[in-house]
């Protein structure tokens, strides 16, 4: 698959030097480095969904004012 990447010049220079030192094609060196990066990258947890809004019977979703009032009433 062909693709276009924009890489910082210093990084691209390092990759070119690495490819030359190993007598590899540039595309092979980039593919190898990407594969190594993906293999060694930490696994991310699946993002959790936000909880559904609390709804009271005969009352719509709670507002910030409702929550603050409930907190204030609980402190008495």
N, CA, C and O atoms as a GROMACS GRO file, in nm:
protein
  304
    1UNK      N    1   0.085  -0.117   0.000
    1UNK     CA    2   0.000   0.000   0.000
    1UNK      C    3   0.090   0.124   0.000
    1UNK      O    4   0.189   0.129   0.073
    2UNK      N    5   0.055   0.219  -0.080
    2UNK     CA    6   0.130   0.343  -0.083
    2UNK      C    7   0.060   0.447   0.004
    2UNK      O    8  -0.062   0.453   0.010
    3UNK      N    9   0.141   0.528   0.071
    3UNK     CA   10   0.086   0.636   0.152
    3UNK      C   11   0.188   0.748   0.159
    3UNK      O   12   0.305   0.729   0.126
    4UNK      N   13   0.145   0.863   0.200
    4UNK     CA   14   0.232   0.979   0.215
    4UNK      C   15   0.238   1.015   0.362
    4UNK      O   16   0.136   1.025   0.429
    5UNK      N   17   0.360   1.035   0.410
    5UNK     CA   18   0.380   1.074   0.549
    5UNK      C   19   0.457   1.205   0.554
    5UNK      O   20   0.545   1.229   0.471
    6UNK      N   21   0.424   1.288   0.650
    6UNK     CA   22   0.503   1.407   0.676
    6UNK      C   23   0.578   1.384   0.806
    6UNK      O   24   0.517   1.376   0.913
    7UNK      N   25   0.710   1.374   0.796
    7UNK     CA   26   0.793   1.349   0.913
    7UNK      C   27   0.887   1.467   0.933
    7UNK      O   28   0.925   1.533   0.837
    8UNK      N   29   0.924   1.495   1.057
    8UNK     CA   30   1.022   1.601   1.081
    8UNK      C   31   1.154   1.567   1.011
    8UNK      O   32   1.195   1.451   1.006
    9UNK      N   33   1.219   1.669   0.958
    9UNK     CA   34   1.344   1.648   0.884
    9UNK      C   35   1.450   1.571   0.964
    9UNK      O   36   1.511   1.479   0.910
   10UNK      N   37   1.473   1.606   1.093
   10UNK     CA   38   1.575   1.531   1.168
   10UNK      C   39   1.541   1.382   1.181
   10UNK      O   40   1.630   1.297   1.173
   11UNK      N   41   1.414   1.349   1.200
   11UNK     CA   42   1.373   1.209   1.210
   11UNK      C   43   1.396   1.138   1.077
   11UNK      O   44   1.448   1.027   1.074
   12UNK      N   45   1.357   1.202   0.969
   12UNK     CA   46   1.374   1.140   0.836
   12UNK      C   47   1.521   1.116   0.808
   12UNK      O   48   1.557   1.013   0.751
   13UNK      N   49   1.606   1.209   0.848
   13UNK     CA   50   1.751   1.192   0.828
   13UNK      C   51   1.802   1.071   0.906
   13UNK      O   52   1.883   0.994   0.854
   14UNK      N   53   1.755   1.053   1.029
   14UNK     CA   54   1.797   0.937   1.109
   14UNK      C   55   1.752   0.807   1.044
   14UNK      O   56   1.826   0.708   1.044
   15UNK      N   57   1.632   0.806   0.989
   15UNK     CA   58   1.581   0.685   0.925
   15UNK      C   59   1.662   0.653   0.800
   15UNK      O   60   1.693   0.537   0.774
   16UNK      N   61   1.696   0.756   0.722
   16UNK     CA   62   1.777   0.735   0.601
   16UNK      C   63   1.914   0.679   0.636
   16UNK      O   64   1.964   0.589   0.569
   17UNK      N   65   1.974   0.732   0.742
   17UNK     CA   66   2.106   0.682   0.785
   17UNK      C   67   2.095   0.537   0.829
   17UNK      O   68   2.181   0.455   0.795
   18UNK      N   69   1.991   0.505   0.904
   18UNK     CA   70   1.972   0.366   0.950
   18UNK      C   71   1.956   0.272   0.832
   18UNK      O   72   2.014   0.163   0.830
   19UNK      N   73   1.877   0.313   0.733
   19UNK     CA   74   1.856   0.229   0.615
   19UNK      C   75   1.989   0.208   0.541
   19UNK      O   76   2.018   0.096   0.497
   20UNK      N   77   2.067   0.313   0.528
   20UNK     CA   78   2.196   0.302   0.458
   20UNK      C   79   2.292   0.212   0.534
   20UNK      O   80   2.362   0.130   0.474
   21UNK      N   81   2.298   0.227   0.665
   21UNK     CA   82   2.386   0.145   0.747
   21UNK      C   83   2.351  -0.004   0.739
   21UNK      O   84   2.439  -0.089   0.748
   22UNK      N   85   2.225  -0.034   0.722
   22UNK     CA   86   2.180  -0.174   0.717
   22UNK      C   87   2.160  -0.224   0.574
   22UNK      O   88   2.115  -0.336   0.551
   23UNK      N   89   2.195  -0.137   0.478
   23UNK     CA   90   2.183  -0.172   0.337
   23UNK      C   91   2.039  -0.215   0.304
   23UNK      O   92   2.017  -0.314   0.235
   24UNK      N   93   1.942  -0.138   0.355
   24UNK     CA   94   1.801  -0.167   0.333
   24UNK      C   95   1.739  -0.056   0.248
   24UNK      O   96   1.791   0.056   0.241
   25UNK      N   97   1.628  -0.090   0.185
   25UNK     CA   98   1.549   0.013   0.119
   25UNK      C   99   1.482   0.098   0.226
   25UNK      O  100   1.450   0.049   0.335
   26UNK      N  101   1.461   0.223   0.194
   26UNK     CA  102   1.400   0.315   0.290
   26UNK      C  103   1.262   0.265   0.333
   26UNK      O  104   1.230   0.268   0.452
   27UNK      N  105   1.181   0.218   0.239
   27UNK     CA  106   1.046   0.170   0.272
   27UNK      C  107   1.051   0.049   0.366
   27UNK      O  108   0.965   0.034   0.452
   28UNK      N  109   1.152  -0.036   0.349
   28UNK     CA  110   1.164  -0.153   0.436
   28UNK      C  111   1.203  -0.112   0.578
   28UNK      O  112   1.154  -0.168   0.676
   29UNK      N  113   1.292  -0.013   0.588
   29UNK     CA  114   1.334   0.035   0.719
   29UNK      C  115   1.217   0.100   0.792
   29UNK      O  116   1.197   0.077   0.911
   30UNK      N  117   1.139   0.182   0.721
   30UNK     CA  118   1.024   0.247   0.784
   30UNK      C  119   0.922   0.143   0.829
   30UNK      O  120   0.868   0.153   0.939
   31UNK      N  121   0.895   0.043   0.745
   31UNK     CA  122   0.799  -0.062   0.782
   31UNK      C  123   0.848  -0.138   0.905
   31UNK      O  124   0.770  -0.168   0.995
   32UNK      N  125   0.978  -0.168   0.909
   32UNK     CA  126   1.035  -0.241   1.023
   32UNK      C  127   1.023  -0.158   1.151
   32UNK      O  128   0.986  -0.210   1.256
   33UNK      N  129   1.054  -0.029   1.142
   33UNK     CA  130   1.046   0.056   1.261
   33UNK      C  131   0.902   0.072   1.310
   33UNK      O  132   0.876   0.074   1.430
   34UNK      N  133   0.808   0.085   1.217
   34UNK     CA  134   0.667   0.094   1.257
   34UNK      C  135   0.621  -0.035   1.324
   34UNK      O  136   0.549  -0.032   1.424
   35UNK      N  137   0.662  -0.148   1.269
   35UNK     CA  138   0.624  -0.277   1.328
   35UNK      C  139   0.681  -0.291   1.469
   35UNK      O  140   0.611  -0.336   1.560
   36UNK      N  141   0.807  -0.252   1.487
   36UNK     CA  142   0.868  -0.257   1.621
   36UNK      C  143   0.794  -0.166   1.718
   36UNK      O  144   0.770  -0.203   1.833
   37UNK      N  145   0.758  -0.046   1.672
   37UNK     CA  146   0.687   0.048   1.757
   37UNK      C  147   0.551  -0.005   1.799
   37UNK      O  148   0.511   0.009   1.915
   38UNK      N  149   0.479  -0.064   1.705
   38UNK     CA  150   0.347  -0.119   1.737
   38UNK      C  151   0.357  -0.238   1.830
   38UNK      O  152   0.273  -0.255   1.919
   39UNK      N  153   0.457  -0.321   1.811
   39UNK     CA  154   0.475  -0.439   1.895
   39UNK      C  155   0.508  -0.400   2.038
   39UNK      O  156   0.462  -0.465   2.132
   40UNK      N  157   0.587  -0.295   2.055
   40UNK     CA  158   0.633  -0.255   2.188
   40UNK      C  159   0.546  -0.149   2.254
   40UNK      O  160   0.570  -0.112   2.368
   41UNK      N  161   0.446  -0.100   2.184
   41UNK     CA  162   0.358   0.003   2.241
   41UNK      C  163   0.272  -0.058   2.351
   41UNK      O  164   0.225  -0.171   2.337
   42UNK      N  165   0.251   0.016   2.460
   42UNK     CA  166   0.165  -0.037   2.567
   42UNK      C  167   0.022  -0.053   2.516
   42UNK      O  168  -0.027   0.027   2.437
   43UNK      N  169  -0.042  -0.157   2.564
   43UNK     CA  170  -0.181  -0.183   2.527
   43UNK      C  171  -0.270  -0.081   2.597
   43UNK      O  172  -0.255  -0.056   2.717
   44UNK      N  173  -0.363  -0.024   2.522
   44UNK     CA  174  -0.456   0.072   2.581
   44UNK      C  175  -0.585   0.001   2.617
   44UNK      O  176  -0.631  -0.088   2.545
   45UNK      N  177  -0.641   0.042   2.728
   45UNK     CA  178  -0.769  -0.014   2.769
   45UNK      C  179  -0.878   0.041   2.678
   45UNK      O  180  -0.867   0.152   2.625
   46UNK      N  181  -0.982  -0.035   2.662
   46UNK     CA  182  -1.096   0.012   2.584
   46UNK      C  183  -1.159   0.129   2.658
   46UNK      O  184  -1.187   0.119   2.777
   47UNK      N  185  -1.181   0.240   2.588
   47UNK     CA  186  -1.241   0.354   2.657
   47UNK      C  187  -1.378   0.318   2.714
   47UNK      O  188  -1.458   0.253   2.647
   48UNK      N  189  -1.402   0.361   2.834
   48UNK     CA  190  -1.529   0.332   2.900
   48UNK      C  191  -1.632   0.434   2.855
   48UNK      O  192  -1.601   0.551   2.832
   49UNK      N  193  -1.754   0.388   2.843
   49UNK     CA  194  -1.863   0.478   2.808
   49UNK      C  195  -1.900   0.565   2.927
   49UNK      O  196  -1.887   0.525   3.042
   50UNK      N  197  -1.945   0.684   2.896
   50UNK     CA  198  -1.993   0.773   3.001
   50UNK      C  199  -2.123   0.716   3.057
   50UNK      O  200  -2.203   0.661   2.981
   51UNK      N  201  -2.145   0.728   3.186
   51UNK     CA  202  -2.270   0.675   3.243
   51UNK      C  203  -2.390   0.750   3.188
   51UNK      O  204  -2.380   0.868   3.151
   52UNK      N  205  -2.501   0.681   3.184
   52UNK     CA  206  -2.624   0.745   3.139
   52UNK      C  207  -2.669   0.846   3.244
   52UNK      O  208  -2.646   0.826   3.363
   53UNK      N  209  -2.733   0.954   3.199
   53UNK     CA  210  -2.780   1.054   3.296
   53UNK      C  211  -2.882   0.995   3.392
   53UNK      O  212  -2.962   0.910   3.354
   54UNK      N  213  -2.879   1.040   3.515
   54UNK     CA  214  -2.974   0.995   3.616
   54UNK      C  215  -3.108   1.062   3.589
   54UNK      O  216  -3.114   1.183   3.567
   55UNK      N  217  -3.212   0.984   3.589
   55UNK     CA  218  -3.346   1.040   3.572
   55UNK      C  219  -3.433   0.995   3.688
   55UNK      O  220  -3.435   0.878   3.725
   56UNK      N  221  -3.504   1.089   3.742
   56UNK     CA  222  -3.596   1.060   3.851
   56UNK      C  223  -3.736   1.048   3.793
   56UNK      O  224  -3.766   1.107   3.690
   57UNK      N  225  -3.821   0.970   3.860
   57UNK     CA  226  -3.959   0.959   3.815
   57UNK      C  227  -4.024   1.097   3.820
   57UNK      O  228  -4.005   1.172   3.916
   58UNK      N  229  -4.098   1.128   3.716
   58UNK     CA  230  -4.168   1.256   3.706
   58UNK      C  231  -4.072   1.374   3.710
   58UNK      O  232  -4.110   1.484   3.749
   59UNK      N  233  -3.949   1.352   3.672
   59UNK     CA  234  -3.850   1.458   3.672
   59UNK      C  235  -3.753   1.429   3.558
   59UNK      O  236  -3.715   1.314   3.537
   60UNK      N  237  -3.714   1.529   3.486
   60UNK     CA  238  -3.619   1.510   3.375
   60UNK      C  239  -3.479   1.486   3.428
   60UNK      O  240  -3.460   1.463   3.548
   61UNK      N  241  -3.381   1.491   3.341
   61UNK     CA  242  -3.243   1.472   3.386
   61UNK      C  243  -3.204   1.578   3.489
   61UNK      O  244  -3.251   1.691   3.484
   62UNK      N  245  -3.117   1.540   3.581
   62UNK     CA  246  -3.073   1.632   3.684
   62UNK      C  247  -2.984   1.740   3.624
   62UNK      O  248  -2.905   1.714   3.533
   63UNK      N  249  -2.998   1.860   3.676
   63UNK     CA  250  -2.912   1.970   3.634
   63UNK      C  251  -2.804   1.989   3.739
   63UNK      O  252  -2.809   1.930   3.847
   64UNK      N  253  -2.708   2.070   3.708
   64UNK     CA  254  -2.601   2.102   3.804
   64UNK      C  255  -2.662   2.164   3.930
   64UNK      O  256  -2.621   2.132   4.041
   65UNK      N  257  -2.760   2.250   3.913
   65UNK     CA  258  -2.824   2.313   4.029
   65UNK      C  259  -2.893   2.209   4.117
   65UNK      O  260  -2.887   2.218   4.240
   66UNK      N  261  -2.959   2.110   4.055
   66UNK     CA  262  -3.023   2.003   4.133
   66UNK      C  263  -2.919   1.929   4.216
   66UNK      O  264  -2.942   1.900   4.334
   67UNK      N  265  -2.808   1.898   4.156
   67UNK     CA  266  -2.702   1.822   4.225
   67UNK      C  267  -2.644   1.905   4.338
   67UNK      O  268  -2.625   1.854   4.448
   68UNK      N  269  -2.614   2.033   4.310
   68UNK     CA  270  -2.556   2.118   4.414
   68UNK      C  271  -2.653   2.137   4.531
   68UNK      O  272  -2.612   2.141   4.647
   69UNK      N  273  -2.781   2.148   4.500
   69UNK     CA  274  -2.883   2.162   4.605
   69UNK      C  275  -2.889   2.035   4.690
   69UNK      O  276  -2.897   2.043   4.813
   70UNK      N  277  -2.883   1.919   4.626
   70UNK     CA  278  -2.887   1.792   4.699
   70UNK      C  279  -2.764   1.778   4.788
   70UNK      O  280  -2.775   1.730   4.901
   71UNK      N  281  -2.650   1.818   4.739
   71UNK     CA  282  -2.527   1.812   4.819
   71UNK      C  283  -2.537   1.906   4.939
   71UNK      O  284  -2.501   1.869   5.051
   72UNK      N  285  -2.586   2.027   4.914
   72UNK     CA  286  -2.599   2.125   5.022
   72UNK      C  287  -2.698   2.076   5.128
   72UNK      O  288  -2.673   2.094   5.247
   73UNK      N  289  -2.808   2.015   5.086
   73UNK     CA  290  -2.907   1.963   5.180
   73UNK      C  291  -2.851   1.848   5.262
   73UNK      O  292  -2.889   1.830   5.378
   74UNK      N  293  -2.762   1.771   5.205
   74UNK     CA  294  -2.703   1.658   5.275
   74UNK      C  295  -2.603   1.700   5.382
   74UNK      O  296  -2.569   1.620   5.469
   75UNK      N  297  -2.556   1.822   5.376
   75UNK     CA  298  -2.456   1.871   5.472
   75UNK      C  299  -2.520   1.924   5.600
   75UNK      O  300  -2.451   1.944   5.700
   76UNK      N  301  -2.649   1.945   5.597
   76UNK     CA  302  -2.717   2.004   5.714
   76UNK      C  303  -2.724   1.908   5.828
   76UNK      O  304  -2.777   1.941   5.934
   0.00000   0.00000   0.00000
